[in-house]
């Protein structure tokens, strides 16, 4: 077994702050969803801490919802709006 010493520890990565958004950008996104002919909610790992909000958005807008591997389970598989993966 080899033994070695490290003089300095590598810097730890800092958690990135949540991206800023404005009410205007939310209104713009809602307008695009409302204007879409066949909108689909496509979820990734970034929503992992917001299952209630995801469900609320999907149900309020009646959006069929699909998920990446990192977001599986954000909307239950048996939910009528869930398309799975």
C-alpha positions in Angstrom: 0.0 0.0 0.0 1.4 3.4 -1.0 1.2 6.4 1.4 1.3 9.9 0.1 0.7 13.3 1.5 -1.0 16.2 -0.2 0.3 19.7 0.7 -2.9 21.5 -0.2 -6.5 20.3 -0.5 -8.3 21.1 -3.8 -10.9 23.8 -3.5 -14.4 22.5 -2.9 -16.9 23.4 -5.6 -19.5 25.9 -4.5 -23.2 25.3 -5.0 -24.4 27.5 -7.8 -27.1 30.0 -6.9 -30.6 29.5 -8.4 -30.9 31.4 -11.6 -32.6 34.7 -11.3 -36.0 35.2 -13.0 -38.5 37.9 -13.3 -42.3 38.0 -13.3 -42.1 39.1 -16.9 -40.1 35.9 -17.9 -42.8 33.8 -16.1 -45.6 35.6 -17.9 -43.7 35.1 -21.2 -43.3 31.3 -20.5 -46.9 31.0 -19.6 -48.0 32.8 -22.8 -45.8 30.4 -24.9 -47.3 27.3 -23.1 -50.8 28.7 -23.6 -50.1 29.4 -27.3 -48.6 26.0 -28.0 -50.7 23.5 -30.0 -49.5 20.5 -28.2 -47.4 21.5 -25.2 -45.5 18.9 -23.1 -43.7 19.4 -19.8 -40.2 17.9 -20.0 -38.7 17.6 -16.6 -35.0 17.1 -15.8 -33.0 16.7 -12.6 -33.2 20.5 -11.8 -36.8 20.0 -10.4 -35.9 17.3 -8.0 -36.6 19.5 -4.9 -40.0 20.8 -6.2 -42.4 17.8 -6.7 -45.4 19.7 -5.4 -44.8 22.7 -7.7 -44.2 20.4 -10.7 -47.5 18.6 -10.0 -49.3 21.9 -9.5 -48.0 23.2 -12.9 -48.8 20.0 -14.8 -52.3 19.8 -13.4 -53.2 23.5 -13.6 -52.0 23.7 -17.3 -53.1 20.1 -18.1 -49.7 19.4 -19.5 -48.7 15.8 -20.5 -45.4 15.3 -18.6 -42.3 13.3 -19.4 -39.1 13.0 -17.4 -35.4 12.4 -17.8 -33.8 9.6 -15.7 -32.8 12.2 -13.1 -36.4 13.4 -12.7 -38.2 10.1 -12.7 -40.8 10.0 -10.0 -41.5 13.7 -9.9 -45.0 12.9 -11.2 -46.2 9.4 -10.2 -46.2 6.9 -13.0 -49.9 6.3 -12.5 -50.8 10.0 -12.8 -53.0 10.6 -15.8 -50.7 13.3 -17.1 -47.5 11.2 -16.8 -45.9 10.0 -20.0 -43.1 8.3 -18.1 -39.6 8.5 -19.5 
